[in-house]
Amino acid sequence: MSHYTFIVNPTSGRGNGRRSLPKLEQCLQEKGVSYELVLTERPLHASEIAYQAAQEGRDVVVAVGGDGTVNETINGLMRAKQEGADQTTMAVLPVGRGNDFAYGMGMSADLATDCAIIANGNRRAIDIGRVTGGLHPEGRYFGNSVGIGFDAVVGFEALKMAPLNGFVSYIAAALKTIFLYHQATLVDIQSNGQSVRQPALMVAVMNGQRQGGLFFMSPEAKNDDGLFDVCIAGAASRARIFTLLPHFIKGSQFGQPEISFKQTEQVTVTAVNGTLPAHADGETICTDGQTLKLEILPRQLQIICPPPTGNQS
């Protein structure tokens, strides 16, 4: 029988992590899961716990939190993997705000349903991204996305909106950001052996499909195809940004004149003038970076997820 280590961020989702504990334990006991719960106490603690669990050869590490907790857990497991400890599988129970990584893994956001998925133990391998630059010259891993520009500022502003939770905080933050960050930065984007210089309001480098619990930056992205899906938004007026937001919510932005798209294994974004605010899975990479290098690492991590349906390949 597999033994599960649950890394619980009690502050995720404005305290939803802590509130979910009684039901979580009840579900696990009903499923007969062998487990331990470890609560995080500080930033990066989830990374430390995941790293130690992998080094000790634990079977499964479950991130119970939002995308930040997931990101820390991925970084701990990947660091252990680079040191030869690569037998630990990851899972996620989404109790945070955006829960975009969990969405991409097919988790339901219903605790009982997701506990059943985890107990079932169906696994598949997914790609992991790595971004180098800003506050992380040594590199930081990510599972869902790196946002550069407008979408990064949206994430930073959403964190400040204490009374709000979930996608509501991201909508409010997006509206605020239109007035804070509406000037496109001139950037140089290198990928697929080509270099393109253009004004860019946003460069979203996606391994998953969604950001902010609501915005489908790349609705056709697959997290196991060995490629980033890169969505680039060029210069746009404040009024035009307002009209583009619903397209991102529906995932219908491609075909709009300001939006371009590419797939690539590696991409480097450099600010020609100005600076680059950026996040990875909602975690700050920089507020005023100059150059960010990103690469995809194919099928690096085993993840527990729902079994494939009959119409999936």
C-alpha positions as CSV (number, residue, x, y, z in Angstrom):
1,M,0.0,0.0,0.0
2,S,1.3,3.5,-0.9
3,H,1.9,5.9,1.9
4,Y,0.8,9.5,1.3
5,T,2.4,12.7,2.7
6,F,0.0,15.6,2.6
7,I,1.6,19.0,2.6
8,V,-1.1,21.4,3.8
9,N,-0.8,25.1,3.5
10,P,-3.3,26.3,6.2
11,T,-3.4,29.8,4.8
12,S,-4.3,28.8,1.2
13,G,-7.6,30.3,-0.1
14,R,-7.8,32.8,2.7
15,G,-7.7,30.0,5.3
16,N,-9.5,27.4,3.3
17,G,-6.5,25.1,3.7
18,R,-7.0,24.9,7.5
19,R,-10.8,24.7,7.2
20,S,-10.6,21.7,4.9
21,L,-8.6,19.6,7.4
22,P,-11.5,17.8,9.2
23,K,-13.2,16.8,5.9
24,L,-9.9,15.8,4.4
25,E,-9.1,13.5,7.2
26,Q,-12.6,12.0,7.2
27,C,-12.3,11.3,3.4
28,L,-8.9,9.7,3.7
29,Q,-10.0,7.5,6.5
30,E,-13.1,6.4,4.6
31,K,-10.9,5.5,1.6
32,G,-8.4,3.6,3.9
33,V,-5.5,5.8,2.8
34,S,-2.3,5.5,4.8
35,Y,-1.2,9.1,5.3
36,E,0.5,11.8,7.3
37,L,-0.4,15.5,7.4
38,V,2.3,18.2,7.5
39,L,1.3,21.8,7.8
40,T,3.5,24.5,6.2
41,E,4.7,27.3,8.6
42,R,6.6,29.7,6.3
43,P,7.3,30.6,2.7
44,L,9.2,27.8,0.8
45,H,8.4,25.3,3.6
46,A,6.4,23.1,1.2
47,S,9.5,22.9,-1.0
48,E,11.6,21.7,2.0
49,I,9.0,19.1,3.0
50,A,8.6,17.7,-0.5
51,Y,12.4,17.5,-0.9
52,Q,12.8,15.7,2.3
53,A,10.0,13.3,1.6
54,A,11.5,12.4,-1.8
55,Q,14.9,11.9,-0.3
56,E,13.4,9.5,2.2
57,G,11.7,7.6,-0.6
58,R,8.1,8.5,0.3
59,D,5.6,7.1,-2.2
60,V,3.3,10.1,-2.8
61,V,3.5,13.8,-1.9
62,V,0.2,15.7,-2.1
63,A,0.2,19.5,-2.3
64,V,-2.9,20.7,-0.4
65,G,-3.2,24.4,-1.3
66,G,-3.2,26.7,-4.2
67,D,-0.9,27.2,-7.1
68,G,1.9,28.6,-4.9
69,T,1.9,25.5,-2.7
70,V,1.9,23.3,-5.8
71,N,4.9,25.3,-7.2
72,E,6.9,24.9,-4.0
73,T,6.1,21.2,-4.0
74,I,7.2,20.8,-7.6
75,N,10.5,22.6,-6.8
76,G,11.2,20.4,-3.9
77,L,10.5,17.2,-5.8
78,M,12.5,18.4,-8.9
79,R,15.5,19.4,-6.7
80,A,15.4,15.9,-5.2
81,K,15.1,14.4,-8.6
82,Q,18.2,16.1,-9.8
83,E,20.0,14.5,-6.9
84,G,18.8,11.0,-7.8
85,A,15.7,10.7,-5.7
86,D,13.0,10.3,-8.4
87,Q,10.6,7.7,-7.1
88,T,8.1,10.0,-5.5
89,T,4.8,10.7,-7.2
90,M,3.0,14.0,-6.8
91,A,-0.7,14.8,-6.4
92,V,-2.7,18.0,-5.7
93,L,-5.8,18.8,-3.6
94,P,-6.9,22.3,-4.8
95,V,-8.0,24.5,-1.8
96,G,-6.5,27.8,-3.0
97,R,-7.7,30.7,-5.1
98,G,-6.9,30.1,-8.7
99,N,-6.1,26.3,-8.7
100,D,-5.0,26.4,-12.3
101,F,-2.5,23.6,-12.1
102,A,-5.2,21.3,-10.5
103,Y,-7.6,22.3,-13.3
104,G,-5.1,21.2,-15.9
105,M,-4.7,17.9,-14.1
106,G,-8.4,17.3,-14.2
107,M,-9.1,17.7,-10.5
108,S,-12.6,18.7,-9.6
109,A,-12.2,21.1,-6.6
110,D,-14.6,18.9,-4.7
111,L,-12.6,17.4,-1.8
112,A,-14.4,14.1,-1.6
113,T,-14.1,13.5,-5.4
114,D,-10.4,14.5,-5.4
115,C,-9.6,12.3,-2.5
116,A,-11.1,9.4,-4.4
117,I,-9.0,10.3,-7.4
118,I,-5.8,10.3,-5.3
119,A,-6.7,7.0,-3.6
120,N,-7.3,5.4,-7.0
121,G,-3.7,6.4,-7.8
122,N,-3.9,6.7,-11.6
123,R,-0.6,8.2,-12.8
124,R,0.8,10.0,-15.8
125,A,4.0,11.9,-16.6
126,I,3.8,15.6,-17.3
127,D,6.2,18.3,-18.5
128,I,7.8,20.7,-16.1
129,G,9.1,24.2,-17.1
130,R,12.2,26.0,-15.8
131,V,12.6,29.7,-15.8
132,T,16.0,31.4,-15.1
133,G,16.4,35.1,-14.3
134,G,15.1,37.8,-12.0
135,L,15.2,36.6,-8.4
136,H,16.1,33.1,-9.5
137,P,19.4,33.1,-11.5
138,E,19.8,29.5,-10.5
139,G,16.4,28.7,-12.1
140,R,12.9,27.9,-10.7
141,Y,10.6,25.1,-11.8
142,F,7.0,25.6,-12.7
143,G,4.1,23.4,-13.6
144,N,1.5,25.6,-15.1
145,S,2.8,28.9,-16.5
146,V,5.1,31.9,-16.4
147,G,3.4,35.3,-16.9
148,I,5.4,38.3,-18.0
149,G,4.0,41.8,-18.1
150,F,0.3,42.5,-17.6
151,D,-0.8,39.1,-16.3
152,A,2.1,39.2,-13.7
153,V,0.9,42.5,-12.4
154,V,-2.7,41.1,-12.2
155,G,-1.4,38.4,-10.0
156,F,0.6,40.8,-7.8
157,E,-2.5,43.0,-7.4
158,A,-4.8,40.0,-6.6
159,L,-2.7,39.1,-3.6
160,K,-3.4,42.6,-2.1
161,M,-7.2,42.1,-2.3
162,A,-7.7,40.6,1.1
163,P,-11.5,40.8,1.2
164,L,-11.8,39.0,-2.1
165,N,-11.1,35.3,-3.0
166,G,-11.0,33.1,-6.0
167,F,-11.5,34.4,-9.5
168,V,-13.3,37.5,-8.2
169,S,-10.0,38.8,-6.8
170,Y,-8.4,38.2,-10.3
171,I,-11.2,40.0,-12.1
172,A,-10.9,43.0,-9.7
173,A,-7.1,42.9,-10.1
174,A,-7.3,42.8,-13.9
175,L,-9.5,45.9,-13.9
176,K,-7.2,47.7,-11.6
177,T,-4.1,46.7,-13.7
178,I,-5.6,48.2,-16.8
179,F,-4.9,51.6,-15.1
180,L,-1.6,50.6,-13.6
181,Y,0.1,48.7,-16.4
182,H,-1.2,49.6,-19.9
183,Q,2.0,50.6,-21.7
184,A,3.5,47.8,-23.8
185,T,7.2,47.1,-23.2
186,L,9.5,46.8,-26.2
187,V,10.8,43.2,-25.9
188,D,13.0,40.8,-27.8
189,I,11.6,37.3,-28.0
190,Q,13.9,34.5,-29.1
191,S,12.4,31.1,-29.9
192,N,12.7,28.4,-32.6
193,G,15.9,29.9,-33.9
194,Q,14.3,33.3,-34.5
195,S,14.3,36.7,-32.8
196,V,11.3,39.0,-32.9
197,R,11.4,42.5,-31.5
198,Q,8.0,44.0,-30.7
199,P,6.0,45.9,-28.1
200,A,4.3,43.4,-25.8
201,L,1.8,44.1,-23.1
202,M,2.0,40.5,-22.0
203,V,3.9,37.2,-22.8
204,A,2.2,34.2,-21.2
205,V,4.4,31.0,-21.4
206,M,2.0,28.2,-20.8
207,N,2.4,24.6,-19.9
208,G,-1.2,24.5,-18.7
209,Q,-4.3,26.2,-20.2
210,R,-5.4,28.7,-17.6
211,Q,-4.3,31.5,-15.2
212,G,-6.0,33.3,-12.4
213,G,-8.8,30.7,-12.1
214,L,-10.5,32.3,-15.1
215,F,-8.3,33.4,-18.0
216,F,-7.7,30.8,-20.7
217,M,-4.3,32.0,-22.0
218,S,-3.9,28.9,-24.2
219,P,-7.0,26.6,-24.1
220,E,-5.4,24.0,-26.3
221,A,-2.2,23.6,-24.4
222,K,-1.1,20.1,-23.3
223,N,1.2,19.6,-20.4
224,D,2.8,16.4,-21.8
225,D,3.6,17.4,-25.4
226,G,7.1,18.7,-24.7
227,L,6.1,22.3,-25.9
228,F,5.2,25.6,-24.4
229,D,2.2,27.4,-25.8
230,V,3.2,31.1,-25.8
231,C,0.5,33.8,-26.0
232,I,1.7,37.3,-26.8
233,A,-0.4,40.4,-26.5
234,G,0.9,43.4,-28.3
235,A,0.3,47.1,-27.6
236,A,-3.3,48.0,-26.9
237,S,-5.2,51.0,-25.5
238,R,-6.9,50.9,-22.1
239,A,-10.3,50.7,-23.9
240,R,-9.1,47.9,-26.1
241,I,-7.7,45.9,-23.1
242,F,-11.3,46.1,-21.6
243,T,-12.7,44.5,-24.8
244,L,-9.9,41.8,-24.9
245,L,-10.5,40.5,-21.3
246,P,-13.7,38.7,-22.2
247,H,-11.9,36.9,-25.0
248,F,-9.3,35.6,-22.6
249,I,-12.1,34.4,-20.3
250,K,-13.6,32.5,-23.2
251,G,-10.3,31.5,-24.7
252,S,-11.3,33.1,-28.0
253,Q,-8.4,35.7,-28.2
254,F,-6.6,34.0,-31.0
255,G,-7.5,35.8,-34.2
256,Q,-7.6,39.2,-32.5
257,P,-5.1,41.5,-34.2
258,E,-3.1,42.2,-31.1
259,I,-2.6,38.5,-30.2
260,S,0.0,36.1,-31.5
261,F,0.8,32.5,-30.7
262,K,3.7,30.1,-30.9
263,Q,4.8,26.7,-29.7
264,T,8.4,26.2,-28.6
265,E,10.7,24.1,-26.4
266,Q,12.7,27.2,-25.3
267,V,12.0,30.9,-25.2
268,T,14.0,33.9,-24.0
269,V,12.3,37.3,-23.3
270,T,14.5,40.4,-22.9
271,A,13.3,43.9,-22.2
272,V,14.8,46.3,-24.8
273,N,13.4,49.2,-22.8
274,G,11.6,49.2,-19.5
275,T,11.6,46.1,-17.3
276,L,9.8,42.7,-17.0
277,P,7.5,41.9,-14.1
278,A,7.0,38.1,-14.0
279,H,5.5,35.3,-12.0
280,A,5.8,31.5,-12.2
281,D,2.6,29.7,-11.0
282,G,1.7,32.9,-9.2
283,E,5.0,33.1,-7.4
284,T,7.1,36.2,-8.0
285,I,10.1,35.8,-10.4
286,C,10.8,39.5,-10.6
287,T,9.2,42.9,-10.5
288,D,11.8,44.6,-12.7
289,G,13.7,41.9,-14.5
290,Q,15.6,42.3,-17.8
291,T,16.0,38.8,-19.3
292,L,14.1,35.6,-18.6
293,K,15.1,32.2,-20.2
294,L,12.5,29.4,-20.2
295,E,12.8,25.7,-21.2
296,I,10.5,22.8,-21.1
297,L,11.6,19.5,-19.5
298,P,9.5,16.7,-21.1
299,R,7.7,14.3,-18.8
300,Q,9.7,15.0,-15.7
301,L,7.2,14.3,-13.0
302,Q,4.6,11.5,-12.3
303,I,1.3,13.0,-11.2
304,I,-1.9,11.3,-9.9
305,C,-4.9,12.4,-11.9
306,P,-8.2,11.0,-13.1
307,P,-7.9,8.1,-15.5
308,P,-8.4,9.0,-19.2
309,T,-11.8,8.9,-20.7
310,G,-12.7,6.7,-23.7
311,N,-12.3,9.6,-26.2
312,Q,-8.8,10.6,-25.1
313,S,-5.7,9.4,-26.8
